[in-house]
């Protein structure tokens, strides 16, 4: 006997992934910020290079909050609109994550690791979102 | 990284204990004791980098150098994987001085040149010091010129006017000394210091402290000075003339020696020549005055005495010259030989004791920088003197035989540097009053005034004198016809005036004090 007559279209794995993503992103944000502070003390990090890195990190945080909120809302209300928007924002987040992986001023080994995990999460999320959208639309 | 070598300091030579030096071969490596630079790596912050490791295998016989190129991995999580900033690792943040490392930092950075590794440098230089002391084989300014026995002597008066033979001649120090020597006619040949042999006996060492190369002192010329002072130059001056007693006179006594030493730019002496003035002394003389001189010339240059370096020195003659004919191109002006040829100096008429112009012809005094001079003479003219030859005579008298066209602006101006020479401008002024414009038929020059304008050039603490302008003004006066039988005496004057036209100092005002407000270094303490 299902809870709601088996007509639930919301994807549970997607929701779990959103939850884990939120916690992981908090850790990612604090770790990247701490490492930028560390790099500016230990290496020579002129202001022209420090400003873009910090700006992009904060933009990424805002985008992430927006993305998780829209995605979660879309998944729970079974609407494809917010979920689609969330998918679009994901593209931006992926690009920013790739920036922090490859085009940052100093890429440490720790940076490589946490960005790789983030990209993996995004990839998995995107797949699940597409499946959910397909389920909602049809 | 395999090509970087910090200890390779000597070009094309093997550095001691430097295992990465490409100029060393296996035979050199076998003589090393340790490797001063064991490892050459890039920045250790990188995750993976190449490292060149040099070590000496002392077990093998002979010892050989081992070179390995490995990949060094930084295991830390915060190693730099990549950078997108080219100058990323070029700047090292300097050490903050604390109470522990302050003395060490002071030792490294307090002198004019920072030392790289203070401790290991001390170890290596101790081993290299003894060979370093013998490296300088060249003469330096002021160093006594060494000969086979001791040093080249230039006798000079020490406390009294008696000659002391213990005065060495310094390298590149042009000296001239005069002193009194006691002589005895009977023991003519015994006193060493009056014979030529004493002065050319020992040979000069070409390099300092090196006995291998020696330079013999050759006799350049011998001048005989007779008892009443006339000097005659002797031909064929290779013969050594020793003092002998002749007709109760002691002849071939050395009255003066003039050394001419030729040196190279590397501090080596390659030639030495001595010119002697020999004379005779009679029985009554118990002391003679000897004069000694030494001058240095660099090889392949002509000796031109400088009047200052670079600015003129007060008291030294003003250098002058000509532009020789046949050099029409302004870019290639070469000047005639300068002070060595007395006839092209800037000279002024020298007053004689009898003040008669025509009798004193030829006696001229060189114009010395900074000394204003005035001289004159009286010229007697009769009715029979003609205008034109009188004018010419007076001009020759005032200007001398060869009045130069250019004057050197610095004391050391070279003849090739065209722009360093100032042309002499000539002015003619007439003494007559305007109303008599048409009456005068003959203008004779009566006065020459040379005005030399100079300025201070260079730094404020050490200004150099530089001649900017030289003007020679000739004043003429009309020659009135005298009735026959009458004579007139006209004074002829010449003068030299040096005027300082340096621009006066300009006042400078101190900057307004500004408020200096800066936040302290750790204002944002918890966040940075």
Contacts between the chains, C-beta under 8 A, distances in Angstrom:
chain1	res1	chain2	res2	distance
A	35	B	78	7.4
A	38	B	78	7.1
A	42	B	45	7.9
A	42	B	93	7.8
A	43	B	45	7.5
A	43	B	80	7.9
A	43	B	88	6.4
A	43	B	89	7.3
A	44	B	87	7.2
A	44	B	88	6.9
A	44	B	90	7.8
A	44	B	91	4.3
A	44	B	93	7.1
A	49	B	85	5.7
A	102	B	82	7.5
A	103	B	84	5.8
A	104	B	84	6.7
A	105	B	83	6.7
A	105	B	84	5.6
A	105	B	85	4.9
A	105	B	88	7.5
A	106	B	80	5.8
A	106	B	83	5.5
A	106	B	85	7.3
A	106	B	88	6.8
A	107	B	80	7.1
A	107	B	81	4.6
A	107	B	82	4.4
A	107	B	83	7.1
A	107	B	84	7.7
A	108	B	77	7.4
A	108	B	78	5.0
A	108	B	79	6.6
A	108	B	80	6.1
A	108	B	81	6.0
A	109	B	47	5.8
A	109	B	76	7.7
A	109	B	77	5.6
A	109	B	78	6.9
A	109	B	79	5.3
A	109	B	81	5.2
A	110	B	77	4.9
A	110	B	78	5.9
A	111	B	81	7.0
A	112	B	81	5.3
A	113	B	77	8.0
